[in-house]
Amino acid sequence: MSTYKHQQAREQAIRHALNSSVDPLSPNVEKRLQQARLAALDAQPKPWFRFQAPWLGWSLAASLCLAIYLNIGPQQTPELTSNSELDAFILMTSLDETELDIIEDLEFAYWISQQLNAEDTASASHRG
């Protein structure tokens, strides 16, 4: 016998035993048991929000999934409009990390250009 069928047989035996034990109860005891059952059900905490219409929950979930997909989903690459933009893009993608750091550090690049200009001026004055 499989586990599922064994479990069903056990549940059926338990139901039969409980039902047969309730048969000899007096109507007064049955009424008190029913009242106690209803009181226990009323004492259970109620969920703070229950969907009255299941389609509303599914539509909210679908909307959320769509919003996430549109924000995180496939991103389009920008269109390059001219050859110079394409050349700049190829140049930026072909540079290694050190070269990119130098380009991004504008103060360093400005300082280097001043040093080179000073060297050129000094060498020109020594020649002339």
NORTADA-V914207 format. One record per residue. N is the residue number from 0. PHI is phi in radians with two decimals (NA if undefined). Layout:
n & phi
N & PHI
N & PHI
//
This chain:
n & phi
0 & NA
1 & -1.27
2 & -1.11
3 & -1.11
4 & -1.17
5 & -1.13
6 & -1.17
7 & -1.10
8 & -1.11
9 & -1.14
10 & -1.08
11 & -1.15
12 & -1.15
13 & -1.14
14 & -1.04
15 & -1.09
16 & -1.14
17 & -1.18
18 & -1.11
19 & -1.25
20 & -1.36
21 & -1.49
22 & -0.96
23 & -1.39
24 & -1.24
25 & -1.34
26 & -1.03
27 & -1.14
28 & -1.18
29 & -1.06
30 & -1.12
31 & -1.14
32 & -1.11
33 & -1.12
34 & -1.13
35 & -1.13
36 & -1.10
37 & -1.12
38 & -1.12
39 & -1.18
40 & -1.16
41 & -1.23
42 & -1.35
43 & -1.14
44 & -1.16
45 & -1.56
46 & -1.13
47 & -1.22
48 & -2.53
49 & -2.21
50 & -1.23
51 & -1.45
52 & -2.16
53 & -1.05
54 & -1.12
55 & -1.15
56 & -1.11
57 & -1.16
58 & -1.22
59 & -1.15
60 & -1.12
61 & -1.15
62 & -1.11
63 & -1.12
64 & -1.08
65 & -1.13
66 & -1.11
67 & -1.14
68 & -1.07
69 & -1.21
70 & -1.47
71 & -1.86
72 & -1.03
73 & -1.07
74 & -1.75
75 & -1.49
76 & -1.40
77 & -1.20
78 & -1.36
79 & -1.58
80 & -1.66
81 & -2.41
82 & -1.14
83 & -1.17
84 & -1.16
85 & -1.15
86 & -1.09
87 & -1.13
88 & -1.13
89 & -1.11
90 & -1.09
91 & -1.16
92 & -1.39
93 & -1.58
94 & -1.35
95 & -1.49
96 & -1.12
97 & -1.12
98 & -1.12
99 & -1.15
100 & -1.09
101 & -1.13
102 & -1.13
103 & -1.24
104 & -1.57
105 & -1.16
106 & -1.09
107 & -1.13
108 & -1.11
109 & -1.15
110 & -1.08
111 & -1.07
112 & -1.14
113 & -1.14
114 & -1.10
115 & -1.14
116 & -1.12
117 & -1.14
118 & -1.14
119 & -1.11
120 & -1.17
121 & -1.15
122 & -1.23
123 & -1.22
124 & -1.28
125 & -1.28
126 & -1.35
127 & -1.66
//
